[in-house]
Amino acid sequence: MAKDVLCEVSNCHYWSKGNKCSADAIYVVSHTGEQAESSKETDCKTFEPADI
């Protein structure tokens, strides 16, 4: 797995200082089946809203 996973979504539960992702695993899905043509066709299912 990548050593550093970056994330700019500061209202995510897993967001850490320096735009780092602190999740143990990352789950990315495609809107178009098993393959995607661009990042616009994908979503990070790991996202959870932070408790504010």
Predicted model as a PDB file, atoms N, CA, C, CB and O in Angstrom, pLDDT in the B-factor column:
MODEL        1                                                                  
ATOM      1  N   MET A   1       0.847  -1.181   0.000  1.00 66.00           N  
ATOM      2  CA  MET A   1       0.000   0.000   0.000  1.00 66.00           C  
ATOM      3  C   MET A   1       0.888   1.240   0.000  1.00 66.00           C  
ATOM      4  CB  MET A   1      -0.961   0.001   1.223  1.00 66.00           C  
ATOM      5  O   MET A   1       2.016   1.222   0.492  1.00 66.00           O  
ATOM      6  N   ALA A   2       0.358   2.290  -0.554  1.00 73.00           N  
ATOM      7  CA  ALA A   2       1.109   3.544  -0.601  1.00 73.00           C  
ATOM      8  C   ALA A   2       1.499   3.987   0.808  1.00 73.00           C  
ATOM      9  CB  ALA A   2       0.283   4.644  -1.298  1.00 73.00           C  
ATOM     10  O   ALA A   2       0.716   3.854   1.748  1.00 73.00           O  
ATOM     11  N   LYS A   3       2.696   4.506   0.941  1.00 81.00           N  
ATOM     12  CA  LYS A   3       3.184   4.965   2.242  1.00 81.00           C  
ATOM     13  C   LYS A   3       2.408   6.184   2.728  1.00 81.00           C  
ATOM     14  CB  LYS A   3       4.676   5.293   2.162  1.00 81.00           C  
ATOM     15  O   LYS A   3       2.039   6.259   3.900  1.00 81.00           O  
ATOM     16  N   ASP A   4       2.162   7.126   1.846  1.00 90.00           N  
ATOM     17  CA  ASP A   4       1.416   8.335   2.195  1.00 90.00           C  
ATOM     18  C   ASP A   4       0.206   8.459   1.281  1.00 90.00           C  
ATOM     19  CB  ASP A   4       2.315   9.599   2.088  1.00 90.00           C  
ATOM     20  O   ASP A   4       0.347   8.534   0.060  1.00 90.00           O  
ATOM     21  N   VAL A   5      -0.968   8.481   1.866  1.00 94.00           N  
ATOM     22  CA  VAL A   5      -2.197   8.723   1.123  1.00 94.00           C  
ATOM     23  C   VAL A   5      -2.647  10.123   1.488  1.00 94.00           C  
ATOM     24  CB  VAL A   5      -3.311   7.647   1.443  1.00 94.00           C  
ATOM     25  O   VAL A   5      -2.886  10.418   2.659  1.00 94.00           O  
ATOM     26  N   LEU A   6      -2.762  10.981   0.496  1.00 95.00           N  
ATOM     27  CA  LEU A   6      -3.131  12.372   0.735  1.00 95.00           C  
ATOM     28  C   LEU A   6      -4.633  12.574   0.545  1.00 95.00           C  
ATOM     29  CB  LEU A   6      -2.347  13.303  -0.202  1.00 95.00           C  
ATOM     30  O   LEU A   6      -5.259  11.911  -0.282  1.00 95.00           O  
ATOM     31  N   CYS A   7      -5.196  13.486   1.312  1.00 95.00           N  
ATOM     32  CA  CYS A   7      -6.622  13.781   1.258  1.00 95.00           C  
ATOM     33  C   CYS A   7      -6.835  15.246   1.615  1.00 95.00           C  
ATOM     34  CB  CYS A   7      -7.425  12.852   2.215  1.00 95.00           C  
ATOM     35  O   CYS A   7      -6.323  15.727   2.626  1.00 95.00           O  
ATOM     36  N   GLU A   8      -7.587  15.948   0.784  1.00 95.00           N  
ATOM     37  CA  GLU A   8      -7.893  17.363   1.040  1.00 95.00           C  
ATOM     38  C   GLU A   8      -9.287  17.561   1.627  1.00 95.00           C  
ATOM     39  CB  GLU A   8      -7.768  18.163  -0.245  1.00 95.00           C  
ATOM     40  O   GLU A   8      -9.711  18.700   1.822  1.00 95.00           O  
ATOM     41  N   VAL A   9     -10.007  16.483   1.913  1.00 96.00           N  
ATOM     42  CA  VAL A   9     -11.370  16.571   2.437  1.00 96.00           C  
ATOM     43  C   VAL A   9     -11.297  16.682   3.956  1.00 96.00           C  
ATOM     44  CB  VAL A   9     -12.228  15.332   2.004  1.00 96.00           C  
ATOM     45  O   VAL A   9     -11.374  15.680   4.667  1.00 96.00           O  
ATOM     46  N   SER A  10     -11.150  17.902   4.442  1.00 96.00           N  
ATOM     47  CA  SER A  10     -10.872  18.124   5.866  1.00 96.00           C  
ATOM     48  C   SER A  10     -12.038  17.766   6.785  1.00 96.00           C  
ATOM     49  CB  SER A  10     -10.500  19.559   6.086  1.00 96.00           C  
ATOM     50  O   SER A  10     -11.852  17.690   7.999  1.00 96.00           O  
ATOM     51  N   ASN A  11     -13.240  17.543   6.237  1.00 97.00           N  
ATOM     52  CA  ASN A  11     -14.355  17.142   7.097  1.00 97.00           C  
ATOM     53  C   ASN A  11     -14.517  15.621   7.126  1.00 97.00           C  
ATOM     54  CB  ASN A  11     -15.655  17.799   6.619  1.00 97.00           C  
ATOM     55  O   ASN A  11     -15.548  15.120   7.576  1.00 97.00           O  
ATOM     56  N   CYS A  12     -13.506  14.881   6.650  1.00 97.00           N  
ATOM     57  CA  CYS A  12     -13.530  13.414   6.728  1.00 97.00           C  
ATOM     58  C   CYS A  12     -12.991  12.973   8.087  1.00 97.00           C  
ATOM     59  CB  CYS A  12     -12.693  12.775   5.570  1.00 97.00           C  
ATOM     60  O   CYS A  12     -12.044  13.560   8.611  1.00 97.00           O  
ATOM     61  N   HIS A  13     -13.591  11.956   8.638  1.00 97.00           N  
ATOM     62  CA  HIS A  13     -13.160  11.384   9.920  1.00 97.00           C  
ATOM     63  C   HIS A  13     -11.679  10.986   9.894  1.00 97.00           C  
ATOM     64  CB  HIS A  13     -14.022  10.161  10.268  1.00 97.00           C  
ATOM     65  O   HIS A  13     -11.003  11.076  10.919  1.00 97.00           O  
ATOM     66  N   TYR A  14     -11.171  10.552   8.747  1.00 97.00           N  
ATOM     67  CA  TYR A  14      -9.802  10.058   8.623  1.00 97.00           C  
ATOM     68  C   TYR A  14      -8.795  11.126   8.208  1.00 97.00           C  
ATOM     69  CB  TYR A  14      -9.764   8.940   7.636  1.00 97.00           C  
ATOM     70  O   TYR A  14      -7.614  10.818   8.050  1.00 97.00           O  
ATOM     71  N   TRP A  15      -9.223  12.356   8.028  1.00 97.00           N  
ATOM     72  CA  TRP A  15      -8.311  13.432   7.632  1.00 97.00           C  
ATOM     73  C   TRP A  15      -7.379  13.758   8.798  1.00 97.00           C  
ATOM     74  CB  TRP A  15      -9.103  14.701   7.189  1.00 97.00           C  
ATOM     75  O   TRP A  15      -7.818  13.886   9.941  1.00 97.00           O  
ATOM     76  N   SER A  16      -6.087  13.890   8.493  1.00 96.00           N  
ATOM     77  CA  SER A  16      -5.084  14.244   9.508  1.00 96.00           C  
ATOM     78  C   SER A  16      -4.273  15.446   9.045  1.00 96.00           C  
ATOM     79  CB  SER A  16      -4.147  13.046   9.800  1.00 96.00           C  
ATOM     80  O   SER A  16      -4.247  15.776   7.860  1.00 96.00           O  
ATOM     81  N   LYS A  17      -3.619  16.087   9.989  1.00 96.00           N  
ATOM     82  CA  LYS A  17      -2.781  17.253   9.709  1.00 96.00           C  
ATOM     83  C   LYS A  17      -1.843  16.971   8.534  1.00 96.00           C  
ATOM     84  CB  LYS A  17      -1.967  17.647  10.961  1.00 96.00           C  
ATOM     85  O   LYS A  17      -1.279  15.883   8.422  1.00 96.00           O  
ATOM     86  N   GLY A  18      -1.690  17.955   7.674  1.00 96.00           N  
ATOM     87  CA  GLY A  18      -0.835  17.803   6.504  1.00 96.00           C  
ATOM     88  C   GLY A  18      -1.544  17.124   5.346  1.00 96.00           C  
ATOM     89  O   GLY A  18      -0.899  16.614   4.431  1.00 96.00           O  
ATOM     90  N   ASN A  19      -2.876  17.117   5.385  1.00 97.00           N  
ATOM     91  CA  ASN A  19      -3.700  16.464   4.362  1.00 97.00           C  
ATOM     92  C   ASN A  19      -3.361  14.986   4.198  1.00 97.00           C  
ATOM     93  CB  ASN A  19      -3.533  17.173   3.031  1.00 97.00           C  
ATOM     94  O   ASN A  19      -3.320  14.473   3.080  1.00 97.00           O  
ATOM     95  N   LYS A  20      -3.119  14.311   5.306  1.00 96.00           N  
ATOM     96  CA  LYS A  20      -2.840  12.879   5.303  1.00 96.00           C  
ATOM     97  C   LYS A  20      -4.112  12.108   5.632  1.00 96.00           C  
ATOM     98  CB  LYS A  20      -1.718  12.534   6.311  1.00 96.00           C  
ATOM     99  O   LYS A  20      -4.964  12.590   6.378  1.00 96.00           O  
ATOM    100  N   CYS A  21      -4.234  10.906   5.069  1.00 95.00           N  
ATOM    101  CA  CYS A  21      -5.354  10.022   5.387  1.00 95.00           C  
ATOM    102  C   CYS A  21      -4.894   9.027   6.439  1.00 95.00           C  
ATOM    103  CB  CYS A  21      -5.882   9.286   4.112  1.00 95.00           C  
ATOM    104  O   CYS A  21      -3.877   8.357   6.257  1.00 95.00           O  
ATOM    105  N   SER A  22      -5.632   8.923   7.538  1.00 95.00           N  
ATOM    106  CA  SER A  22      -5.243   8.033   8.633  1.00 95.00           C  
ATOM    107  C   SER A  22      -6.004   6.710   8.639  1.00 95.00           C  
ATOM    108  CB  SER A  22      -5.452   8.730   9.945  1.00 95.00           C  
ATOM    109  O   SER A  22      -5.889   5.943   9.595  1.00 95.00           O  
ATOM    110  N   ALA A  23      -6.783   6.426   7.588  1.00 95.00           N  
ATOM    111  CA  ALA A  23      -7.529   5.167   7.521  1.00 95.00           C  
ATOM    112  C   ALA A  23      -6.569   3.991   7.378  1.00 95.00           C  
ATOM    113  CB  ALA A  23      -8.532   5.187   6.344  1.00 95.00           C  
ATOM    114  O   ALA A  23      -5.505   4.128   6.773  1.00 95.00           O  
ATOM    115  N   ASP A  24      -6.936   2.849   7.927  1.00 93.00           N  
ATOM    116  CA  ASP A  24      -6.118   1.640   7.813  1.00 93.00           C  
ATOM    117  C   ASP A  24      -6.126   1.083   6.388  1.00 93.00           C  
ATOM    118  CB  ASP A  24      -6.614   0.576   8.790  1.00 93.00           C  
ATOM    119  O   ASP A  24      -5.161   0.451   5.958  1.00 93.00           O  
ATOM    120  N   ALA A  25      -7.216   1.320   5.664  1.00 93.00           N  
ATOM    121  CA  ALA A  25      -7.354   0.854   4.287  1.00 93.00           C  
ATOM    122  C   ALA A  25      -8.176   1.872   3.518  1.00 93.00           C  
ATOM    123  CB  ALA A  25      -8.014  -0.558   4.226  1.00 93.00           C  
ATOM    124  O   ALA A  25      -8.969   2.609   4.104  1.00 93.00           O  
ATOM    125  N   ILE A  26      -7.988   1.913   2.208  1.00 94.00           N  
ATOM    126  CA  ILE A  26      -8.719   2.829   1.343  1.00 94.00           C  
ATOM    127  C   ILE A  26      -9.545   1.993   0.373  1.00 94.00           C  
ATOM    128  CB  ILE A  26      -7.748   3.799   0.579  1.00 94.00           C  
ATOM    129  O   ILE A  26      -9.036   1.037  -0.212  1.00 94.00           O  
ATOM    130  N   TYR A  27     -10.811   2.346   0.200  1.00 96.00           N  
ATOM    131  CA  TYR A  27     -11.717   1.619  -0.696  1.00 96.00           C  
ATOM    132  C   TYR A  27     -12.220   2.592  -1.756  1.00 96.00           C  
ATOM    133  CB  TYR A  27     -12.917   0.977   0.095  1.00 96.00           C  
ATOM    134  O   TYR A  27     -12.984   3.507  -1.450  1.00 96.00           O  
ATOM    135  N   VAL A  28     -11.793   2.395  -2.997  1.00 95.00           N  
ATOM    136  CA  VAL A  28     -12.186   3.248  -4.113  1.00 95.00           C  
ATOM    137  C   VAL A  28     -13.056   2.427  -5.057  1.00 95.00           C  
ATOM    138  CB  VAL A  28     -10.936   3.829  -4.856  1.00 95.00           C  
ATOM    139  O   VAL A  28     -12.724   1.284  -5.374  1.00 95.00           O  
ATOM    140  N   VAL A  29     -14.167   3.005  -5.506  1.00 96.00           N  
ATOM    141  CA  VAL A  29     -15.081   2.310  -6.413  1.00 96.00           C  
ATOM    142  C   VAL A  29     -15.274   3.101  -7.702  1.00 96.00           C  
ATOM    143  CB  VAL A  29     -16.437   2.072  -5.731  1.00 96.00           C  
ATOM    144  O   VAL A  29     -15.041   4.309  -7.749  1.00 96.00           O  
ATOM    145  N   SER A  30     -15.705   2.393  -8.747  1.00 97.00           N  
ATOM    146  CA  SER A  30     -15.982   2.998 -10.041  1.00 97.00           C  
ATOM    147  C   SER A  30     -17.487   3.096 -10.248  1.00 97.00           C  
ATOM    148  CB  SER A  30     -15.326   2.186 -11.180  1.00 97.00           C  
ATOM    149  O   SER A  30     -18.232   2.209  -9.831  1.00 97.00           O  
ATOM    150  N   HIS A  31     -17.939   4.173 -10.891  1.00 93.00           N  
ATOM    151  CA  HIS A  31     -19.350   4.354 -11.230  1.00 93.00           C  
ATOM    152  C   HIS A  31     -19.722   3.547 -12.471  1.00 93.00           C  
ATOM    153  CB  HIS A  31     -19.660   5.841 -11.454  1.00 93.00           C  
ATOM    154  O   HIS A  31     -20.905   3.375 -12.765  1.00 93.00           O  
ATOM    155  N   THR A  32     -18.726   3.053 -13.199  1.00 92.00           N  
ATOM    156  CA  THR A  32     -18.959   2.461 -14.516  1.00 92.00           C  
ATOM    157  C   THR A  32     -18.613   0.974 -14.578  1.00 92.00           C  
ATOM    158  CB  THR A  32     -18.158   3.203 -15.551  1.00 92.00           C  
ATOM    159  O   THR A  32     -18.347   0.457 -15.663  1.00 92.00           O  
ATOM    160  N   GLY A  33     -18.611   0.288 -13.467  1.00 91.00           N  
ATOM    161  CA  GLY A  33     -18.255  -1.131 -13.468  1.00 91.00           C  
ATOM    162  C   GLY A  33     -16.864  -1.341 -12.922  1.00 91.00           C  
ATOM    163  O   GLY A  33     -16.424  -0.612 -12.033  1.00 91.00           O  
ATOM    164  N   GLU A  34     -16.166  -2.334 -13.448  1.00 92.00           N  
ATOM    165  CA  GLU A  34     -14.855  -2.691 -12.915  1.00 92.00           C  
ATOM    166  C   GLU A  34     -13.732  -1.788 -13.388  1.00 92.00           C  
ATOM    167  CB  GLU A  34     -14.537  -4.093 -13.281  1.00 92.00           C  
ATOM    168  O   GLU A  34     -12.644  -1.821 -12.812  1.00 92.00           O  
ATOM    169  N   GLN A  35     -13.955  -0.986 -14.413  1.00 94.00           N  
ATOM    170  CA  GLN A  35     -12.913  -0.109 -14.930  1.00 94.00           C  
ATOM    171  C   GLN A  35     -13.423   1.318 -15.025  1.00 94.00           C  
ATOM    172  CB  GLN A  35     -12.426  -0.594 -16.300  1.00 94.00           C  
ATOM    173  O   GLN A  35     -14.611   1.550 -15.251  1.00 94.00           O  
ATOM    174  N   ALA A  36     -12.521   2.266 -14.852  1.00 96.00           N  
ATOM    175  CA  ALA A  36     -12.857   3.685 -14.969  1.00 96.00           C  
ATOM    176  C   ALA A  36     -11.915   4.315 -15.993  1.00 96.00           C  
ATOM    177  CB  ALA A  36     -12.753   4.415 -13.580  1.00 96.00           C  
ATOM    178  O   ALA A  36     -10.761   3.908 -16.133  1.00 96.00           O  
ATOM    179  N   GLU A  37     -12.426   5.302 -16.694  1.00 95.00           N  
ATOM    180  CA  GLU A  37     -11.623   6.021 -17.685  1.00 95.00           C  
ATOM    181  C   GLU A  37     -10.922   7.238 -17.087  1.00 95.00           C  
ATOM    182  CB  GLU A  37     -12.499   6.455 -18.846  1.00 95.00           C  
ATOM    183  O   GLU A  37      -9.904   7.688 -17.612  1.00 95.00           O  
ATOM    184  N   SER A  38     -11.473   7.781 -15.970  1.00 96.00           N  
ATOM    185  CA  SER A  38     -10.890   8.959 -15.336  1.00 96.00           C  
ATOM    186  C   SER A  38     -11.269   8.984 -13.856  1.00 96.00           C  
ATOM    187  CB  SER A  38     -11.359  10.257 -16.044  1.00 96.00           C  
ATOM    188  O   SER A  38     -12.135   8.231 -13.410  1.00 96.00           O  
ATOM    189  N   SER A  39     -10.609   9.858 -13.109  1.00 94.00           N  
ATOM    190  CA  SER A  39     -10.909   9.968 -11.677  1.00 94.00           C  
ATOM    191  C   SER A  39     -12.328  10.461 -11.423  1.00 94.00           C  
ATOM    192  CB  SER A  39      -9.916  10.903 -11.005  1.00 94.00           C  
ATOM    193  O   SER A  39     -12.880  10.219 -10.349  1.00 94.00           O  
ATOM    194  N   LYS A  40     -12.928  11.150 -12.393  1.00 96.00           N  
ATOM    195  CA  LYS A  40     -14.307  11.621 -12.245  1.00 96.00           C  
ATOM    196  C   LYS A  40     -15.299  10.470 -12.154  1.00 96.00           C  
ATOM    197  CB  LYS A  40     -14.679  12.523 -13.407  1.00 96.00           C  
ATOM    198  O   LYS A  40     -16.423  10.657 -11.687  1.00 96.00           O  
ATOM    199  N   GLU A  41     -14.899   9.292 -12.592  1.00 97.00           N  
ATOM    200  CA  GLU A  41     -15.762   8.113 -12.564  1.00 97.00           C  
ATOM    201  C   GLU A  41     -15.555   7.270 -11.311  1.00 97.00           C  
ATOM    202  CB  GLU A  41     -15.517   7.265 -13.791  1.00 97.00           C  
ATOM    203  O   GLU A  41     -16.040   6.140 -11.244  1.00 97.00           O  
ATOM    204  N   THR A  42     -14.843   7.799 -10.319  1.00 96.00           N  
ATOM    205  CA  THR A  42     -14.556   7.041  -9.104  1.00 96.00           C  
ATOM    206  C   THR A  42     -14.976   7.803  -7.853  1.00 96.00           C  
ATOM    207  CB  THR A  42     -13.076   6.705  -9.033  1.00 96.00           C  
ATOM    208  O   THR A  42     -15.157   9.020  -7.890  1.00 96.00           O  
ATOM    209  N   ASP A  43     -15.127   7.087  -6.756  1.00 96.00           N  
ATOM    210  CA  ASP A  43     -15.428   7.652  -5.439  1.00 96.00           C  
ATOM    211  C   ASP A  43     -14.637   6.911  -4.377  1.00 96.00           C  
ATOM    212  CB  ASP A  43     -16.946   7.581  -5.133  1.00 96.00           C  
ATOM    213  O   ASP A  43     -14.349   5.723  -4.521  1.00 96.00           O  
ATOM    214  N   CYS A  44     -14.289   7.611  -3.320  1.00 95.00           N  
ATOM    215  CA  CYS A  44     -13.649   6.989  -2.164  1.00 95.00           C  
ATOM    216  C   CYS A  44     -14.750   6.575  -1.184  1.00 95.00           C  
ATOM    217  CB  CYS A  44     -12.613   7.967  -1.484  1.00 95.00           C  
ATOM    218  O   CYS A  44     -15.380   7.427  -0.558  1.00 95.00           O  
ATOM    219  N   LYS A  45     -14.974   5.290  -1.057  1.00 96.00           N  
ATOM    220  CA  LYS A  45     -15.994   4.793  -0.137  1.00 96.00           C  
ATOM    221  C   LYS A  45     -15.509   4.771   1.309  1.00 96.00           C  
ATOM    222  CB  LYS A  45     -16.428   3.403  -0.550  1.00 96.00           C  
ATOM    223  O   LYS A  45     -16.283   4.474   2.219  1.00 96.00           O  
ATOM    224  N   THR A  46     -14.239   5.082   1.522  1.00 96.00           N  
ATOM    225  CA  THR A  46     -13.682   5.129   2.875  1.00 96.00           C  
ATOM    226  C   THR A  46     -14.172   6.365   3.622  1.00 96.00           C  
ATOM    227  CB  THR A  46     -12.147   5.115   2.825  1.00 96.00           C  
ATOM    228  O   THR A  46     -14.159   6.382   4.853  1.00 96.00           O  
ATOM    229  N   PHE A  47     -14.602   7.396   2.903  1.00 96.00           N  
ATOM    230  CA  PHE A  47     -15.018   8.656   3.511  1.00 96.00           C  
ATOM    231  C   PHE A  47     -16.103   8.444   4.555  1.00 96.00           C  
ATOM    232  CB  PHE A  47     -15.510   9.618   2.444  1.00 96.00           C  
ATOM    233  O   PHE A  47     -17.083   7.737   4.323  1.00 96.00           O  
ATOM    234  N   GLU A  48     -15.910   9.067   5.703  1.00 96.00           N  
ATOM    235  CA  GLU A  48     -16.925   9.157   6.769  1.00 96.00           C  
ATOM    236  C   GLU A  48     -16.885  10.583   7.283  1.00 96.00           C  
ATOM    237  CB  GLU A  48     -16.665   8.108   7.942  1.00 96.00           C  
ATOM    238  O   GLU A  48     -15.802  11.106   7.546  1.00 96.00           O  
ATOM    239  N   PRO A  49     -18.040  11.231   7.434  1.00 96.00           N  
ATOM    240  CA  PRO A  49     -18.044  12.600   7.952  1.00 96.00           C  
ATOM    241  C   PRO A  49     -17.443  12.658   9.356  1.00 96.00           C  
ATOM    242  CB  PRO A  49     -19.474  13.161   7.965  1.00 96.00           C  
ATOM    243  O   PRO A  49     -17.680  11.777  10.183  1.00 96.00           O  
ATOM    244  N   ALA A  50     -16.685  13.681   9.604  1.00 96.00           N  
ATOM    245  CA  ALA A  50     -16.089  13.872  10.932  1.00 96.00           C  
ATOM    246  C   ALA A  50     -17.151  14.349  11.916  1.00 96.00           C  
ATOM    247  CB  ALA A  50     -14.916  14.885  10.870  1.00 96.00           C  
ATOM    248  O   ALA A  50     -18.100  15.034  11.536  1.00 96.00           O  
ATOM    249  N   ASP A  51     -16.986  13.989  13.159  1.00 89.00           N  
ATOM    250  CA  ASP A  51     -17.862  14.491  14.220  1.00 89.00           C  
ATOM    251  C   ASP A  51     -17.435  15.923  14.518  1.00 89.00           C  
ATOM    252  CB  ASP A  51     -17.793  13.587  15.517  1.00 89.00           C  
ATOM    253  O   ASP A  51     -16.327  16.159  15.001  1.00 89.00           O  
ATOM    254  N   ILE A  52     -18.292  16.847  14.237  1.00 67.00           N  
ATOM    255  CA  ILE A  52     -17.949  18.265  14.433  1.00 67.00           C  
ATOM    256  C   ILE A  52     -18.682  18.811  15.626  1.00 67.00           C  
ATOM    257  CB  ILE A  52     -18.280  19.098  13.185  1.00 67.00           C  
ATOM    258  O   ILE A  52     -18.530  19.986  15.959  1.00 67.00           O  
TER     259      ILE A  52                                                      
ENDMDL                                                                          
END                                                                             
